[in-house]
Amino acid sequence: MSKLLGIIISVVLIAGVGGYFLATKANAATPADPLFGLDTTFEDVQRLLTLDDVAQVNLEQAILEERQEEIETMLQDEECTQEQIQEAMKLMTQQRTRAYERLGEVAQKQEEKGNVKAAEAISEAQSRYLEHLDTQLDTAQKAEAKFTGLDSATTDGMRQEIEVEKNALKNAGVDTQNQQQNQEQNTDNSNSDNDNGSSNGTDKGNN
């Protein structure tokens, strides 16, 4: 479900004069803004209304990307404090953990079902997640450069977790590719067997 659709639905739930304006303002809020709590409430509403597994994965990834973009916005604000950046970094880390866990859960679920189409979508989501890890690291480095007093435990832990996730997802990607190839091979073999069976039946009929 798109972010815009989530906003519209949230507006309906809090219907009133200026509701749409409030929702869009909240969506643009950063952790340093008073409306940020409303933004996270809208995100929770989206989670409740998003039922498809792959859509849930994409939603969590979109929220993760939003957390990273919020930090970039805060770093451009001269009035933003080190404490606010520290809190925003923690929120991004928490959302990354949530997105990573959801990605793993759905990937395993679809693998058990043997859903090839969903597996392809999950593979794309994994690639998107991997690509964004470097973006998060880049944002963390910018924050460290601007605020030298940032808690190193947060940033160092973030780097270690990202390296672990990179390795795990790269290995998972190889496993998924091998599984898809095996399924395609099995399908080809099955079709080949069917063709041979039909051919043998025709030959016997002619004899």
N, C-alpha and C positions, 0 to 999 in steps of 0.2 A: 504494500500500500504506500502510495507516495506521501511525502511530507505534507504537501498541500492538502491532500484529502484528509489527512489526520487533523490538520488545523481546522478545516471546515467542519468536520464531525465534532471536534472539541468545542467549536463556537456554538454549535447547536445545543451541546450539553450545558453550556454556560450562557445560554441565549440572553440577550439584553442589548441595550443601546451601547454602541461602541465595541461590541463583542469581537467583531472581526479585526478591528484596529488593535485591540488588546492582544489578540492571539498572534497577529503578525509581529507585533512589538516583542512579545514574549519569545517568539521563535528566533528573533535576532539578538536576544539577550545573551550576555556572557555571565559566568559565575560571579562577576563583580557587580552585576546589575540586580536591582530589587525584583525584577520580573523573571529572573532565572528559575525560581521555584515553580512558576507557572509553566514555563517551557518544559521542565522535566515531568510535570503533571500531564501535559499534552502527550509526551512521549509514552508515558504509562498507558494512556488511553489507546494510543496506536498499537501498543503491544497486545492489549486485550482484544482489539478488533482484527488483528492480523492472525489468521488461522492457518494459512498455508506455510509449510515448513521452510521452503526456500525463501518465501517472502519474509519470514521472520529473520532468517539469516541476513538478508539484504537490509532489513530495517535496522538491525543492531549495528551493521557496518556503517550505515548512513549516520546513525547517531554518534558512532565513534569518530567519523570524519568531522562531524559537527563540533565535537569536543576539541579536536585538534585545531579547527578553524577559529574557535573561540579564543584559544590561547594566542594564536597569531594576532587576532584583533586586540587583545589585551596588551600585547607587547608593543603595539603601536600607540597605546594610550599612556601618556606621560604621568597621569595621575594614578595609574595602576600600581599597587604595592607588591612587594615580594611575597607577603603572606597570601594575597589573592592569587598570584601566579602559582604558588605552592599548592593551594587548594585546587586550582584548575588542573594542575598536573596530576594530582591524585584522582580527580574525577575522570580524566582521560585514561589513566591506568585501570581504574575500576571498570570502565566501559569496554576497554580492550579485552579485559578478562572475560567479561560477559559475552562479547562478540565471539571470542575464541572458543569458549565453552559451547555456545549455541551452534557454532559452525561444526564442532566435533560431534556433538550429539546428533545433528541432522545428517551429517555425512555417514555416521555409523548406521543410523536408522534406514537410510535409503540404500546403503550397501546390503544390509540384511534383506531388504525387500527385493533387491536385484533390479531396482528402477534405473534403467540406463539413462533415460531422459533427465531425471532429477539429478543423477550423478554428474552429468555434464554441466548442469547449472551450478552444482556445488563446486565443481572443479573451477569454474569461472569465478565463483565467490572466493575460493581459496586464493586464486591469483590476485584478485582485487585486494584481499586482506594482506597478502605478502607485500604487494607494491606499496601499500599505505604504511607499513611498519617503518620503512626508511623515512617517510614524510614525518612521522611522529618523532623519530630520533633527531631529525633536522630541527624540528620545533623545540625539542628539549635542549639542544645545543644553543639555540638562540636565547632561550630563557636563561641558561647558565651564563652566557656571555653578558647579558644585561643585569642579572642579579647574581653576583658572585657568592652571596650568602645562602643560596638555595640548599636545602637538605640533600647532601650527596647520596644518602641512603635511598632516596626516592629515585633519583636519576640513574644511579648505578644499578639498582634493582631492576629498573625499567629496561636497561640495556641487556642485562642477563636474561630476563624473561623473554625479550624479543628474539634473542639469539636462539633460545630453546624452541620458541614457537616457529621460527624460520626453519630450523632443522626438521622439526616434527611435520610441518606442513609440506615441505619438499619431499620427504619420504612418503607421506600420505598421497601426494600427487603422483608419485611413481607407482604406488600400489593401485591407485584408481585407474591409471592408464593401463596397467597390466590387466586389471580386471575387465575393463572395457574391451581390450583386445581379445581376451579369452572368450568373453561372451559373443563377440562378433565371429570368432573362429568357430565356436560351437554352433552358432546359427548357420554359418556357411557349410559346416559339416552335415548339419541336419538337412539342409536344403539339397546337398549333394546326394545324401542317402535316399531322400525322397525321389530325386530325379532318377537314380539308379534303379530304384524299386519300380518306378513307372515304366522304365525302359525294359526291364526284365519281364514285366507282366505283358508288355506288348509283344515281345519276342516269342513268349510261350504261346500267346494267342495265335500268332502267325504260323507257328509250327503245328 
